[in-house]
Amino acid sequence: MRRVLVDAALVVRNVAGLRQSILDAFEEDDAVTLDLVEDQAVDLCGVQLIEAARRQAQAVGKTLSLAHPGEAFRPVLEAAGFLTEASEDDLRFWFLEGSVQ
């Protein structure tokens, strides 16, 4: 598993660098974990990048996970509609909630 430390804010001005870090990590391993800092600033662009990376990883048989799912994501996810009818898999990914099968 390849770990990517995300110590910059997950906001529009930083997503290009994070995108490249995620792509580089997937070149090295099929499982990548994003290691977020506590109380990380996040906006919709940051959430969209992580969700797009997660979906693309799943589509090609790879895995993206969050080392420390945080509540900082919840307001952005709710406002953008990501939590409307969220699946257990979605809740487990973002918040480590729901049953693990």
Backbone torsions as a table, in degrees:
resi	resn	phi	psi	omega
1	MET	NA	135.4	179.1
2	ARG	-102.1	129.0	178.3
3	ARG	-101.9	136.7	176.3
4	VAL	-119.3	115.8	177.3
5	LEU	-77.1	125.2	179.1
6	VAL	-113.7	91.3	-177.1
7	ASP	-104.3	-2.8	174.6
8	ALA	-94.4	158.2	177.6
9	ALA	-60.0	140.8	177.9
10	LEU	-86.7	71.6	-176.4
11	VAL	-129.6	167.6	-171.9
12	VAL	-50.3	-39.2	-176.1
13	ARG	-70.8	-15.0	-176.7
14	ASN	-110.9	-4.5	-172.3
15	VAL	-68.7	-31.3	-179.8
16	ALA	-62.1	-43.6	178.5
17	GLY	-65.9	-41.7	178.3
18	LEU	-66.1	-40.5	177.8
19	ARG	-56.1	-46.5	-179.3
20	GLN	-65.7	-38.5	177.7
21	SER	-62.5	-39.9	178.5
22	ILE	-66.9	-45.4	178.6
23	LEU	-59.9	-44.3	178.9
24	ASP	-61.3	-42.3	-179.8
25	ALA	-63.3	-41.0	178.7
26	PHE	-69.5	-20.8	173.2
27	GLU	-68.9	-28.9	-177.5
28	GLU	-91.5	-26.2	-173.8
29	ASP	-155.5	155.5	178.1
30	ASP	-86.3	-9.0	178.6
31	ALA	-125.4	123.6	-178.3
32	VAL	-125.8	134.8	175.8
33	THR	-117.1	129.4	175.6
34	LEU	-90.3	119.7	-178.8
35	ASP	-98.2	99.7	-175.8
36	LEU	-90.3	151.6	175.6
37	VAL	-86.9	157.2	-179.3
38	GLU	-65.8	142.6	179.0
39	ASP	58.3	39.9	-179.3
40	GLN	-67.1	131.6	173.7
41	ALA	-69.7	136.8	-177.5
42	VAL	-145.8	142.7	172.3
43	ASP	-126.8	-177.5	-175.8
44	LEU	-59.4	-37.4	179.5
45	CYS	-61.8	-40.7	178.0
46	GLY	-63.9	-45.0	178.4
47	VAL	-63.5	-43.9	179.9
48	GLN	-62.3	-40.4	178.6
49	LEU	-62.2	-46.5	-179.6
50	ILE	-64.3	-43.8	-179.7
51	GLU	-65.6	-40.9	177.5
52	ALA	-63.8	-41.1	178.4
53	ALA	-64.9	-40.6	178.8
54	ARG	-62.9	-46.7	-178.9
55	ARG	-66.2	-40.8	178.6
56	GLN	-65.4	-41.5	178.2
57	ALA	-59.7	-46.9	178.9
58	GLN	-60.4	-39.9	-177.3
59	ALA	-64.1	-26.9	-178.1
60	VAL	-111.1	17.1	174.7
61	GLY	77.6	23.1	177.8
62	LYS	-111.4	173.8	-175.8
63	THR	-130.8	131.4	171.7
64	LEU	-117.6	133.7	177.9
65	SER	-138.8	164.9	176.3
66	LEU	-106.6	129.5	179.4
67	ALA	-69.1	-37.4	-176.2
68	HIS	-135.9	76.4	178.6
69	PRO	-54.9	134.8	-173.4
70	GLY	-125.6	153.8	177.8
71	GLU	-70.0	-13.9	178.7
72	ALA	-60.7	-25.2	179.9
73	PHE	-76.8	-28.1	-170.0
74	ARG	-54.4	-49.6	-178.6
75	PRO	-60.7	-39.3	179.3
76	VAL	-69.3	-43.6	179.2
77	LEU	-61.9	-41.8	179.1
78	GLU	-66.5	-47.0	-178.0
79	ALA	-62.6	-33.8	-177.5
80	ALA	-88.6	-2.8	177.6
81	GLY	85.2	8.1	179.9
82	PHE	-65.9	-25.3	-176.7
83	LEU	-96.4	-3.4	175.4
84	THR	-69.1	117.9	-177.7
85	GLU	56.1	38.7	178.0
86	ALA	-65.8	139.7	178.4
87	SER	-79.7	167.3	175.7
88	GLU	-60.0	-36.9	178.7
89	ASP	-62.5	-42.0	177.8
90	ASP	-62.2	-47.0	-179.2
91	LEU	-64.9	-38.8	178.4
92	ARG	-64.9	-41.8	179.4
93	PHE	-63.1	-53.1	-174.2
94	TRP	-76.5	-36.9	-169.6
95	PHE	-130.3	-0.3	-173.6
96	LEU	59.0	38.9	177.7
97	GLU	-108.9	160.5	178.4
98	GLY	91.9	166.5	-177.2
99	SER	-79.1	146.6	177.5
100	VAL	-99.9	127.9	-178.3
101	GLN	-100.7	NA	NA
